[in-house]
Amino acid sequence: MSITQFFDSPQGRRIAYHKSGTAQPTVVFLGGLKSDMEGTKAIHLEQWAKARGQAFLRFDYSGHGESSGQFEEGCIGDWHQDTLAAVEALTAGPLIVVGSSMGGWQALLLARAIPERIAGMVTIAAAPDFTEDGYWASFTDAQKQALEDVGHVELPSDYMEPYIITKRMIEDGRQHLVLRAPLHMPFPVRFLQGTEDTAVTTETAIRLLDHAEGPDMRLTLVKGADHRFSDDECLTLIEKSLEKVLARG
């Protein structure tokens, strides 16, 4: 088992990471909201990459896992800064980005920020713009008032303790929306989505597919798969999707 390493981002955040392999391009795993780099998909893909000698990077956003900060202090823009800092400090050359849930949004933001470095992408239950289209759109008047009065609301989670959603997260999310402007993806892309996902809908996956522009883009729906997308069949599909992207990139 490798030892966690750390680097300090330009914003002064201490980011935890694991890096392995040397063969280019580098596969970068971007986790979901309140997930960490020790999750099933991240560890599985690291083992897959090591077997190939493929360069691989997984890390924790600030306020997640072993990195510095508190979750409640963070927002989409902060985690985008962390992602940029990680790839700029720890990788060189082309990238294949794998984004899970909120990490799918982060993958799209990364492609918008440094398109020249992205050689391919695989997303798993990608959740672009969820702070606006998921949280804000579903908030009651009382919850919206609580954001003003208290500065946050608590939302239940199917997978862990309640999420603390802050006014800053909602307002910052509006500065990083990706489904309101052209989304150019001139590289191979594979979107993966489970039909029994209660956190990200199939409609969201189709909306992303319809909105994005690119010459080699496919959406695969897995009947019965949930948001975790971590059983053996799903993990194998992630591997195969990555291999196809690598072959086409």
N, C-alpha and C positions, 0 to 999 in steps of 0.2 A: 504494500500500500504506500503510495507516494505521500510526502509530507506537504501540507498546505503551505503555500508561499504567499507573500503579500507585496503590494507596491502602493505607493501613495499617488493618488490622482492629482491633476493640476488644481482641482477644487479642494484638496486637502483631505480627501476621504481615503481611508485605508482599505484597499480592496483585496480580498482573499481569492486565490486562484490555484488551479492545477494545470500544468502544461506538459504535454508529452509528444513524442514523435518528431520526425523531421520532414517527411515527404510532403511536398506541396501538392495542392493548396491546403491551407489550414482550415480544419473544420472547427467552427466556433459554436458552442451551445449556449443559447440564451433561455434562461428559465422563466417561469411564470411568476405571477404576483404572490408574494410570501412563500415562494418555493426557494430551494437552495441548490447548490451544485452537487449535493449528495443524493439527489433524487434518482429514482430508478432509471429514467431515460438517459440522464447525464452519465451515470456510471456505466450503463450498458454501452452507450456509444463510445465512451472512452476505451472500454475493453475491445470493442470492434475496431477502433482506430489503432490501438496498440498492435493488434494482430496483423494489421496491414502496414504498420510503420508510419501511418498517416499522422501528420501534425494535428494536434487536438488541444483545444482550450476550453475550459469551463471555469466560471467564476461566480462570485456572489455580488449582486448589486449592493450598494450601501443600504443599511437597514435590513439586510437579509443574511442568513447564515453566519459566517465568521467575519464578515466585513464590518466596518465601523458604522455607527449611527443607529437610530431607531426607525423602524418601519414607518411610524406615524409622521416622521419628519420628512419623508421622501415623496417623490412625485415622478411622473413619467419623464419629465425633462432631466431630473437628477439622474435617473437610471439610464437615460440616453447618454448623458455625459460620462457615466461610468463605463458604458459599453464602448464608446469611442475611445476613452482613455485606455481601456484594456487592450483593444485591438491595436492601437497605436504604440503602446508600450511593449506589448508582448508578442506581436506577430509581424511578419513581413511578407509581402507578396500577396497573391490572390487568396480570397476567403470563400469558403462554403459555409453559409450561415444556417443554423438549425434553430428555429424559434418556437417555443412551446407557450401557447396561451398569450399572456402579456408579452412574452418573449417574441411572439410572432409580430406584434406591433413594433417592438424594439428592432426586430430584423428589418422591417420595412423602413423604419426611421434611419437605420444604418445604411441601407441601400440608397436612400435619398441623400445622405450626408457624404458618403464616399463611394459613389457608384463605380468609380474606376477600379476599385479593389474587389468588387463582388463578382465571383465567378459562378455562383449558383446559390439556390436557397431551397430549404425544405421547412415548411411550417406544420405544426401539429396543433389543431384547434386554435388557430390564430385569432386573436381578439383585438383587432385594430379599433381605435376610437371608443373603447368600452366605457371610459369615464363619462362620455357624453351620451352615447347611444344606449348604453346599458344602465349605468348608475343614474345620471341626471334625468334621463328620459323616463325612468320608472319611479323617481322620488315623488313622494306625496308632498303636498303643500307644507305639511308639518315637518317633514325631513328637510325640505329646502329652507324653512325658517330656522331649523336647528343648525344648519350650516352657518347661517348668519349670526345666530345668537351664541352658539357654543363653539362653532368652528369645525365640527365634525359630526358624523352619524356613525352608528354601528350597524353593520349588515351581517346577517348570519351566513355561514359557510357550510357547504356539505362536507368539507374535508378537514377543517381545523377550527380554531376559535374564531369569533366574529372578526370581520375586517373593520378597521377604523378608517373611514373614508373622510378625508379632510376637505375643507373648502379650498385649500391650496391645491390639492390633487385635482379637483374638478376644474379649477380655473387654469392650472398649468396644462392639463390635458387638452384644453381648447387651443393651446398654442402648438400642439403637436399632432393634430388630426391628419390622417393620411387618405381618407376616403372623400375629401372635399376638393381635392385638386388632382391633376394628372399624376399617375403613379406608374412611372416607366420602369420596366424590369426586363432589360435586354439580355437576359441570361436564363438558363433552365431553372424552372420553378416547379415544385411539387407541393401542393396544399393537401394536407391530410385532415380528415374530420370524421368523428364518430356520430352516428345518428341518434344515440342515446345520451349525448352530451347535454347536461342541464345547465352548464355555465356559458357555453358558446353555442349558438343555434346553427343548424344547417343553413338557414337563411343568411347568416353572417358570412359563412364560407362562400356561398354563391355570390353574394354581393361583392366580396373581395375579388373573386374570379372575374366577375363582369367588369369591375372597375379598373383593375390593373391592366396594363398594356405590355405585351411581350410576345416573342415569337415561339416560345416553348414553355407552355404553362398548362398544368393539369390539376384538377381537383379529384381526389379519391375519397369517396364516402364509404365508411366501414359500418355495415349494419350491426347494431347492437353495442358498438364501442362507446364508452363513456369518456368523460373529460380527461381522465388519467391517461388513457391510451397507452397502457403499460403492460398488457398481457403479452404472452409470447408471440401471438399472431401480429399484434400491433408493433411490437419491437422489431420483428422481422420485416414488416412493411416499411418501417422507418429506414432500416438498413438498406433494403432494396431500392428505396427512393433515393437515398444518398448515393448509392452506387451508380444509379442512372444519371443523376446530376453530375457526378464526377466524370462519368464517361462522356457526357455531352459538353461539359464546360471547357 
